[in-house]
């Protein structure tokens, strides 16, 4: 096995753990909806999760640990993926918020950072952003 194979294997394991966390969030409010399933399939392709792995993770997402990325951008990208799943039904309920908070801490954010990022993300995804924030988002290209 080459060094590159070892790296790819580690990256794939991280992707499987991330995908399992997303599946857990999708199922936290009951059965996975058709919209959530469609998004899960798109994310599975993005994360190189094959059909067999997809089915296995869908059946038992808790068997896959969170493997936090080493850099801030990748951690934020993983939270973004989770918020896309949470907001497929346009709301974040209490159980989803608790789970995403645990996931954020598992990714390496401290309690205060996690709370701030979750609040800000909820404001953005929930459409409750202030005009000044909207301007900043629009003007940052």
N, C-alpha and C positions, 0 to 999 in steps of 0.2 A: 504494500500500500504506500503510495507516495504521500509526501507532505501535503500536497494540494487536496488529496482525497480526505486526509484527516481534517483539514480546514473545512471542506465542503460538508463533511459529516457533522461537525460541530455546529455549523451554521444551520444545517437542516434540522438538527435537534432543537435549536433555539426557535426556528420557525414553527416546528410542531408544537412546542410549548406555548408560543404566542397564539397560534391558531386554536389550541385547546382552551385557552383563556377566553378567546373571543366566543367560542361555542358555549362555554359556561355562561357568559353574559347573555348570549342570545336566548338561552333556555331558562334563565333565572325567573322570568315572569310567566312560566308555563311552557307550553309546546312552542317549538320554533315555527314562526309564521312563514308563509311563502316568500314574503319580502326579505325576511332575515335569511332564509335558506338560499335565495338568489344571491344575496350579498356574501354569504359564507362561501358559496361556490366561486365567486369572483376573487375573494380574498385567498381561498385555497390555491387557485391558479397563481396568484401573485406570490404566494409563499412557497410555491413548488410542493404542495401537498397533493399526492396522487390519490386516485379514487379509493384504493384500499385503506390508506391512512385516513382519508376523509371519513369513510364509514366507521372506522374504528374509533376515531376521535369523537364523532357524533354520538356514538354509543357510550363511551367512557372518557369524557374529557378530563376527569380528575386524575387519570393515570399519567399525565404529562406535567412535569414541573415548569415553573416560570424560570427561564434562563435570561436574566437581564442583559441587554446590550451594554457595551462599554462606553458609548458616547451619548451625549444629551439629545442629539438630533434623532437617533434611532429610538430612544426611549419615548420621545415626544411623538414620533411617528406611530409607535405601538399604541399609545393612548388615543391618538387620532383614529386609528382603526377601530378601537373599542367604542369610541363615541359615535362613529358611523353606525355601528350595530345597535347601540342603545337607542339612538334617535331615529331608527327606522319607523317607529310608531309615534314619533314627535314628542315623546316625554321620557324623562328619566325617573323611574319610581325609586322608592327608598331602598329596596333590595339591590337594584342595579347600582345605586350610588355607593352602597356599602361595599359591593364587590369591586367596583372600579377603584375605590379608595384602597382596598387591600392590594389590588393589582399594582397600583401606582407605587405603593410602599415596597412591594415585591420587586418592582423595577429599579428601586434604589432612591426614590425620592423620600425625604424625611416627611414627617407628619404635616408640618406647616406647608411645605412645598406642594405636597399632594393635595391638600385642601384648597390651596390657592389655584392650582392648575385645574382641578376639577370644577371649582366655582366658575372660573373664567371660561372653560370649555363648555360648561352647561349654559352660560350666558350666550356664547357664540352659537352653539348648536340649537339652543332653544329660541333664538331670535330676539334675545333681550339685551342687545348691546347698545351702548350709548352712541350718540352721533359722532363724538370725537373718536371713539374706537373704530367705528365704521369707516371714518375718513382715513384713519391710519391703515386699516386693512386694505382699503381700496387703493390708496396711494403707494403702498409697498409692492413693488413689482418684482 
